[in-house]
Amino acid sequence: MRIPVMLLSGLLLSAAVAAQTPPAFEVASIRPSDDQPVQANLGVKISGSQVRLTALSLRDYVSQAYRIRNAQIVAPDWLAQTRFDIAAKLPDGSSAAQVFDMLQTLLAERFELKIHRAMQEFPVYALTAAKDGPKVAAILDTGDAPAVAPGTVNVAASGSAAGVVMDLGGGAVVGLAGNRLDVRKVTMAQLAECLTRIMDRPVVNATTIDGRYSFTIDLTEGDYFGSIVRSALNQGLVLPPQALRALDFASRDPFSPALQRYGLTLEPQKSNLEVIVVDSMRKTPLEN
């Protein structure tokens, strides 16, 4: 039996379109986050087929979806100030690794997000091993990390005038409180990401060091409050002028002296990094 050429072409085209269909959540609910004027509590939790994203800004969602730092998103300021909670269900047979791509689809469909990619030069700090050799064995944490069920993600961050805590999951925690930075069971890549959140420029992991590390860095009162303010600014919070004045008494890089004792450096550099440019996006989502 001969299949007509046009029918065969149509079948091939349908198969190609199906293959290109982007992954999407089975269902997703989007609601404005409760106002949190005193303390911000952010979270990403994936357990089985359930996905819950709490109090993230639209800038955070773009960052998560495209796996890129907040600092590498070119967008209007309001994206960092509008926060939503998302509760979603993964389709059968999908995995937690697909959540990022599903989030891209959700933002395109419900917020009509349109972006393009570009390259832009940024001032950065490169986290590197010191020239006389790393001494990170002094801070290597050989303790067992808590067991995490496969397909489970549970990370959270909270912040207020009393301090900042970043729970990265798997026992990795970074806290900024009481005039000190307390680091527990973090990789060098995680350390760079956390420093990015509390410094005046992105920190890029340029080490080739494996393992998890724990240490504490004591800060002057001025550097501590300056880091708290930078953390709030990096989250897109609008601060009063009296809070911003804390930066006048803070070092731009209060962490290098302590890191150098462990054979690590934060080297100021300029680097070309990929950016996501938000061309257009709704301030509120379309209905389900």
N, C-alpha and C positions, 0 to 999 in steps of 0.2 A: 504494500500500500504506500503510495507516494503522498507525503505531506506537502501541501501547497507552500510555496516559498514565502508568501506573506504571513501565513500562520506560523511557520517556523521562525521567521524574523521576530514576530510578536512574542513568541515564547522565549526566545533568547533575550529580548529586551526586558521582558518581565523579570526574568531571572537576574539580569544585571541590576535592575532597579532594586530588587529584593536584597541583593548582596550588598548594596550601598546604603540600605536603610540604617540610620544611626541607632545605636542602642538607646533605649529609653526605659524609664521606670514604668512599672505596671500601673501604678497610681501614685499621685503625689499631691499633698496638701501644702499650701503656702499661706502663712499667716504673719501679719506684722508682729514683731517681738514686743514684749512688754517693755515699757520705758525703764531704764536702769540708770538713773542720774547719779547714783552714789557708787555703785559697783557693777562692773560688766562681767557677765558669766557666759563664756562662749564654749561650744562643744560640738564634736563630731563623733557620733556613735553608730557603728554598723554591727549588727548582731543577727546572724542568719540572713533572712530576707528583709529585715527591718532596717531602715536608714533614718536617722534623726540628726538634723543639723540645727543648732540652737543659737539664736542671737548673732548670726553672722551678717555683716554688711554686704551690700551688693558687690562691693569691691572684693570682699573676702570670697564670695561665691565665684566671681570671675577668676580669682587667684586659684581657688581649689579646682575649678573645672579645667583650667588650662595648665595647671601645675607650674605656676610661675609666682614669683614673689610679688607682694603688694606694691613694692617700690617700682616694679617693672610694668605697671599698668598705667596707661595714659588715659585719663577719664575725668569727667567733671567731679568737683569736690563732693557733690551730693551722694555719689555712689558709696562713699565711706561713712555717710551719716544715716543712711536708711537701712534698717535691720529687719530681717525676716527669719521665721522658723520654718523649716521644711521637714515634713514627715512623709516618707516614701516607702514603697515596697518594690523589691527587686523581682523581676520575672523569674519563673522557674528555670533552673539551669544556668543562671548568671552568677557572677562572682563579685566580691567586694572590689576587685581590681577594675571593674567596669563602671564603678560609681562615677568616676570623674567624667567619662564620656557621656554617661546618662545625664549628668549635671549640665554639660554643654547643651544637650538636646533640650532639657527643661528650660534653660535660660533663653534659648532661641525661640521656643514655642510660647512660653508664658510671659517673658519679658521682652520678646522681640529683639534680643541682643544681636547686634551686628558689629563685627570686629575685623581688624586686619592686623597683620604682623609686620614688625619693622625692627631695625637694629638702632640702638641709641647708646652713646657713650655715657657712662656713669662714673662718678667717683666711688670707689669701693675700698673696703679693707680686705686684703688677702690674708686668710689664716694660714700660716706656714710654719714649718719647723725651723727653729733657729739654726744659724750657720754652724754653730759648734755642736749641733746634734740635738735631737729631741731628748727630753728628760721625762717624758710622759709616763714612764714606768712608775714614777713616784705617785702618780694619781690614778693608775690603772685600777679599775674596780673589777675584781675577779668573782664577786658574789653572783649567785644565780639570779637571773631576772625572773619575775613571776611568769608562770606558764600562761599563755594566751591561746584560746581556742582558735583553730584555723578559720579564716574568714571574718574574724572579729577585729574591729577597730574602735578604740575608745580613747579619744584625746580631748583635752579640755584646757581652757585658760580662763583665769579670773583676774580682775584688776580693780584696784581702788587706790585712794590716797595712802592706804596702809601697806600696799605692796602688790606685786604681780606674781602669780604662780602659773607655770606652763607644764601641764601633765601630758607628756608625749606618748604615753602608753608603754607597756612592757617594763615598767619600773623606772623609766626615764623621767626625771622631774627637774625643772629649773625654777628656782624661786628668787625673787628680788624683794627683800624685806629686811627691816632692822639694820640698815646700813651695810648690807652684804649681799653678794650674789652666791647662792647655794646651788651647786650643780651635782646631780646624782645620776649615775649610770647612763651618760649620754655618749653618743658617737661624735666624732669630729664634725660630721655633716650636721647633726642636730645642734651642736654647739654653735656653729656658724649661723644656722637659721634663727636660734634664740637670740644671739647677739644682734642680729639684724633688726629684731623687734624692739631693741632698747638702745640702739645707737643711731647716729645721725646719717648713716649711709649703709648700703647692703654689705654684708660680710660673706665672702666667697671662700668655701673650703678648698684650699690649694694644697692640703696635706695628702699624704698617701698612707696615713696612719689608721690602723684598724683597732677594734676594741672599744670598750665603754669605760668612761672615766668619771671620777667623783672628786670634787674639790670645792673650796670656798674662797671667795675673794672679798676682803674687807674694803669698804669704800668710805671716803669722807662723807660727811653729811651733805655737803654741796653736790658731790658727784652722785650720791644716792638719789637725791630728789631730782637732779637733772635727768637721771636715767628713767625715773618714774614718769616725768613729763614727756620725754622722748617716746616712751612706750605708748602713752595716751595719744600723742600726735600721730604716731605710726598707725594707730588704729582708726584715725580719722576723727577723733574727738575734738570738739571745739572747746578750748580752755580760756579762762579769763586772763587778762593781762598780768595779774599778780602771780598766777601760776607760771606763766611763761618767763617771768623774771628769774625763776630758778635756774634757767639756762645760763644766765650771766655769771653764775658762780660755779659752774660745772665744767670739767674738762670735756673736750670733744671725744677723747678716748681714755676713759678712766681704768680700762681693764688690761692694757698692755703691760704695765710694770709687773703685775702678779703673774700674767701668762708667761712672761719671759723667764720667770723662775722655774717654770716647768718645760722650758725649751720650746715655747711657742711664741709666735710674733703676729701682730696685726699690722700689716704693711700697707700704708696708703698707696693706692694705685688708681689708674683709670682703665676701664675695661668696656668693650663693646658687648652689650647684653641684648638679648631679644626682648622686645616689649610687645604687649598686647594693647592696641589702640582701640578704645571703645568708640565706634562711629555713632551709634545710637542705641538707646535702651529705654524701656518704659520705667517710670518710677514706681508703678504698681503693677502687679501681675494680672494677666487675663484670668477670667474665671475658669474653674475646672471644666 
